[in-house]
Every structure is written in C-alpha cells, then in structure tokens.
Amino acid sequence: MQENYPGTKAVREIFMSIGDVFSLFGGIGLFLYGMSIMSSGLRNACGDNLQKILEKATSNKVMAVLMGILVTMLIQSSSATDVMVIGFVNSGMMTLSQAIGVIMGANIGTTITAQITAFDLGTWAPLILFVGAVMYLFIKKQVVRHIGSIIMGFGMLFQGISLMKAAIVPLSEMEAFQDLLSALSNPFLIVLFGVAFTALLQSSSSATVIFQAFAAQGIISYYTCVYLIIGSAIGSVTPNFLASLTTNRNGKRTALLNLLFNLIRAALLMTVIGIFPQTLTFIQYISGDDIARQVANTHTLFAIFAVVVMLPFSEYIVKLAQKLLPPKKSELKDLDDRELKFMTNVQELPTAVAISQAKKEIARMGSISVGNLALALESFFELDEEKANRVVEIEETVNYLDNAIISKLVQLRTMNISQKDMNRVYHLILSVADIERISDYAENISAYQSQFRAEKATLSDSARADLLELSELCLQDINLCLEIFENDSFHKLHEVEDLESEMEERLEEVKDNHVKRLLNATCKPIVDVIFTDLLTDLERSAAHADNVAYALSPQNGISRLE
C-alpha cells in the first residue's frame, strides 16, 4: 500500500544509496586498518633490522634503490620508508644523494600491494582473519603474535576490498555518481583527483587499490585508472611533508626531493603515454583480460621505468632540491663542524701522531659541546625558543662527531700498537662519550624553557641568581677541564679540584635555598621539578668534564703524550 504514495520509491532509493555509501566507507576503513595492522606487524616482526638495512645504504645508487624496494615491500608502506629516510638525513646518518636512491626504490616497493590485491581472495578473507586472530589472541610467543597480526591485517585488507566491491555496484547506477565519474575525462583533472584522493588517505598503496577495485567493477576505465595512479604517486608525499615539519632543513629538503621526483615522474609518464599510447595497449596485452592485474602491472612497470630513466640523473634532482631550499648560515656551519678536521687519515700516521690528532679532534668536539651547553642555558634564562631549537641542531652535530671519532679510534685499536698506546686510545674513547653526554644535558636544559612558557612559570629573583651563579661555575669548570685535556696541563688539576669543591658547596647552598622557598610556598610545583632537574644536569655535566680532565693524566696511569 505504501508504494502507492508519491515519492515512496524515491525515498527508499535514497536510503539504499546512503547504505551503500556507508558500506563503501566501511570497506575503505577496514582496508586502511588492515594495511596499518599488517604494516605494524611486519615492522614488529622485523624489529630494528629495517633501520639497519637502511643505514647501510651507501653512495652506490643501485644498492640504495634495492634497499628501498626491500624495506618498502616488508612494511607495505612507502610513506613509512620515506619518513625513516627523512629521519636519517635529519640526523646526518644519510646524505641526500643516498636518500634519493632509497626514495626511488620505495616507489617500486609500494607497488607490491596492488599486485597482491589483484588476486581475488575475498572468499578466503574470513578464514584468513580467523587464523590471524587465533594466533594473535591465544598464542603468547611474541614472534607468533606479530605474525598473527600480519595475517589478520591481510584478511582485513581483502575483507575491506570485498565490502568496497559490493557497495560499488549499486552506487554505479546513481546519477550523481555517474556525473562525478564523467567529469573525470581530462587526463590532467584525473591526475589532480588522484593527488587529492591520495593526500586525503595518506597512502598511495591504499588509493591505488581502491582505484583498482573501481576498475575491476567496471566503474572507471583502465585508462582513467592509469592517470589516477600517476596522481596517487604525487599525493603520497603528503605524510613526508608532515613528518618533515619537525626536522632541520636537510630533513625538509628530503621531503622536497620526494615531491620533485614524483612530479618529474608524472610529467615523464604522461609524455610517454601521449607519444606512445601503444604502451598501455602492450601492458593490457601481457596482463590478460583481468583488469585488476592490468592496473597492478601498470603501477609496477611505471615505477620501474621511472626509476631506470631518472636514476642516472638523480644528482641533478638533489641539486634542484638544494637550490629550491638553500642552506642557512647555521646549516653550513653544522656541515663544516661535522667534517673531521684532524682524523681524516689516522691509519697512515705514526701512532703517536695519530693519537695527538685524535686529541685535537676530541678537543674540538668538546668546544662545540660546551658551547652548546652555554647556549642551552641562555635559551633557558631568556626563554628563547629559537636558541633552544639551535641547541637541538648542534646536539645532532655532536652526535655525528661522537660516531665518527669513535669509529676512527676503533680503527686505531685494530692497528699493531703497544699496550701503552692502546690504553691511551681506550681513555680517549671514554672522553668522547663524556663530552657527548655534556651536549645531551644541554638538550635537556633547552627543553625546560618550553615547559616554562607552556605553564607561564617564572623563577624568583633568588632562584634565578642561584642558578646563574651555579651555571657560571659549571661552564668555568668544563672549559678548564677541556683546556687540561687538550694541552696536557695536568699541573692545573688542582684548580679543577678547587672548582669542584666550590661547586659542591655552592650546590648545597642552592638546594637549601630552594627548600626554604618550597616551605614558604613561593615555588610552583613545575618550577620545583625543573629547578631540581637543572641542578642535576649541571652537576653531571661538570662530573663528565672532570673525567675528561683526568683521562690522560699521570694519575690515571698514563704518561704525558709526546
């Protein structure tokens, strides 16, 4: 009876359409979550091996590409690989020239997802989900649980595709949906749609698989899907730009490098398709009548072709990124500081000379470290965020020197040197570690200013005066210790002891004054925590500096260096 009322059928169709849209969104959500679960499981199962693989990317471009492919295939996410690369470049562990090879490889590795989903495993998805859930929930062994989460994610991925396919069929009959698809007739508009859609999903693999599902159901043509794939590669750089917001300029330059590569890749592929349209016909021919496989093969072959053509010119892309985002003066200084000045060829020098050069290099690192501590204290007392950020950048330089110098010292230990010289090298290694710790405390101190600003906290005049005096004593002590280390001024060790005693006495007075302020309720809790932590940082920094002063002294059983 109700169907006789005007508009009843139209209302019912609207509700059916809404239900199909919800099913489509649910399928996409399940697919994305499955990808996330599978990626996390793979990363957990592999442990730190993925980062170790990437760390081994050398100036060999082909090796860097292969490593990018391997890591991305393992974690099923080019974005995750690129974010790791940004982190390595940001910390100085990888150059831009090495990074672009890994980025290119990641673009090939990410195509494996579409190759997997080209298989129609929707029927088996519930069983795969069940097996994965049993392994994850009922088996306590960690490795098995990780594998279970991988299988579970795999099952979710195919179950999500099945939901999407089921929802697409009735949606394809909607006039509004057809109008939207018909608007995607211009290749450039299709590419832009692919960029926007992928940027929204934050995953080129997910976007490509969704386009693949649309093509498999006949909603869009193979040719439309081709241009969507080209656009999805550009849209995939969105997570990288978000990740680079908190990095230095070299990290940001890496994200820009990825964008430039994908923009050039898109222009290259569209040019090839425009001049040689038979390329797409050939891919369809070798892929058979399965359009899902056609899309997957197109995705993979496009990625391989782009890397093969552009790899020889990768250095020009690096130079373009450097020109578009030129280095600041501070960045140039950091690059200069990170170059070893005195230990470039220690294995070719006589042992005594090599050790003397090592001392100079360590002293230079010490100067940078104590300068960083002084800057951190300035950032704290002035609540200067810019100086605090600079402290973090210098800390990265100190970390780089720490690794580089210790690597050279280890090379000395492998040489045929006397036990006496071996002992010297051992204490030099300890000194490097002590100096690096001073810069670590500088980074701690630089972070306190942001907590002060966030809580709108302030130091009382007496607390500020106490900290300033103690900071000056600490810096004076560290500079004296470094002077003794560099110049073998062991006759000044008594001055270090005097400063150490003075600092200990003053530290006790500062602590007593702080307790009085707490009892008088003139100190906020956040100020109490930061004040106490800063005292600890200063005390430990001075202790590490004292270790450096005594490292090569006769009191340590080591005679003066010739």
C-alpha positions, 0 to 999 in steps of 0.5 A, a space after each residue: 500500500 505504501 508504494 502507492 504514495 508519491 515519492 515512496 520509491 524515491 525515498 527508499 532509493 535514497 536510503 539504499 544509496 546512503 547504505 551503500 555509501 556507508 558500506 563503501 566507507 566501511 570497506 575503505 576503513 577496514 582496508 586502511 586498518 588492515 594495511 596499518 595492522 599488517 604494516 605494524 606487524 611486519 615492522 614488529 616482526 622485523 624489529 630494528 633490522 629495517 633501520 639497519 638495512 637502511 643505514 647501510 645504504 651507501 653512495 652506490 645508487 643501485 644498492 640504495 634503490 634495492 634497499 628501498 624496494 626491500 624495506 618498502 615491500 616488508 612494511 607495505 608502506 612507502 610513506 613509512 620508508 620515506 619518513 625513516 629516510 627523512 629521519 636519517 638525513 635529519 640526523 646526518 646518518 644519510 646524505 641526500 644523494 643516498 636518500 634519493 636512491 632509497 626514495 626511488 626504490 620505495 616507489 617500486 616497493 609500494 607497488 607490491 600491494 596492488 599486485 597482491 590485491 589483484 588476486 581475488 581472495 575475498 572468499 578466503 578473507 574470513 578464514 584468513 582473519 580467523 587464523 590471524 586472530 587465533 594466533 594473535 589472541 591465544 598464542 603468547 610467543 611474541 614472534 607468533 603474535 606479530 605474525 598473527 597480526 600480519 595475517 589478520 591485517 591481510 584478511 582485513 585488507 581483502 575483507 575491506 576490498 570485498 565490502 568496497 566491491 559490493 557497495 560499488 555496484 549499486 552506487 554505479 547506477 546513481 546519477 550523481 555518481 555517474 556525473 562525478 565519474 564523467 567529469 573525470 575525462 581530462 587526463 590532467 583533472 584525473 591526475 589532480 583527483 588522484 593527488 587529492 584522493 591520495 593526500 586525503 588517505 595518506 597512502 598511495 598503496 591504499 588509493 591505488 587499490 581502491 582505484 583498482 577495485 573501481 576498475 575491476 567493477 567496471 566503474 572507471 576505465 583502465 585508462 582513467 585508472 592509469 592517470 589516477 595512479 600517476 596522481 596517487 604517486 604525487 599525493 603520497 608525499 603528503 605524510 613526508 611533508 608532515 613528518 618533515 615539519 619537525 626536522 632541520 632543513 636537510 630533513 625538509 629538503 628530503 621531503 622536497 626531493 620526494 615531491 620533485 621526483 614524483 612530479 618529474 615522474 608524472 610529467 615523464 609518464 604522461 609524455 610517454 603515454 601521449 607519444 606512445 599510447 601503444 604502451 598501455 595497449 602492450 601492458 593490457 596485452 601481457 596482463 590478460 583480460 583481468 583488469 585488476 592485474 592490468 592496473 597492478 602491472 601498470 603501477 609496477 612497470 611505471 615505477 620501474 621505468 621511472 626509476 631506470 630513466 631518472 636514476 642516472 640523473 638523480 644528482 641533478 634532482 638533489 641539486 634542484 632540491 638544494 637550490 629550491 631550499 638553500 642552506 642557512 648560515 647555521 646549516 653550513 656551519 653544522 656541515 663544516 663542524 661535522 667534517 673531521 678536521 684532524 682524523 681524516 687519515 689516522 691509519 697512515 700516521 705514526 701512532 703517536 701522531 695519530 693519537 695527538 690528532 685524535 686529541 685535537 679532534 676530541 678537543 674540538 668536539 668538546 668546544 662545540 659541546 660546551 658551547 652548546 651547553 652555554 647556549 642551552 642555558 641562555 635559551 633557558 634564562 631568556 626563554 628563547 625558543 629559537 636558541 633552544 631549537 639551535 641547541 637541538 641542531 648542534 646536539 645532532 652535530 655532536 652526535 655525528 662527531 661522537 660516531 665518527 671519532 669513535 669509529 676512527 679510534 676503533 680503527 686505531 685499536 685494530 692497528 699493531 700498537 703497544 699496550 701503552 698506546 692502546 690504553 691511551 686510545 681506550 681513555 680517549 674513547 671514554 672522553 668522547 662519550 663524556 663530552 657527548 653526554 655534556 651536549 645531551 644535558 644541554 638538550 635537556 636544559 633547552 627543553 625546560 624553557 618550553 615547559 616554562 612558557 607552556 605553564 607561564 612559570 617564572 623563577 624568583 629573583 633568588 632562584 634565578 641568581 642561584 642558578 646563574 651563579 651555579 651555571 657560571 661555575 659549571 661552564 668555568 669548570 668544563 672549559 678548564 677541564 677541556 683546556 687540561 685535556 687538550 694541552 696536557 696541563 695536568 699541573 692545573 688539576 688542582 684548580 679543577 679540584 678547587 672548582 669542584 669543591 666550590 661547586 659542591 658547596 655552592 650546590 648545597 647552598 642552592 638546594 637549601 635555598 630552594 627548600 626554604 622557598 618550597 616551605 614558604 610556598 613561593 615555588 610552583 610545583 613545575 618550577 620545583 621539578 625543573 629547578 631540581 632537574 637543572 641542578 642535576 644536569 649541571 652537576 653531571 655535566 661538570 662530573 663528565 668534564 672532570 673525567 675528561 680532565 683526568 683521562 690522560 693524566 699521570 694519575 690515571 696511569 698514563 704518561 704525558 703524550 709526546 
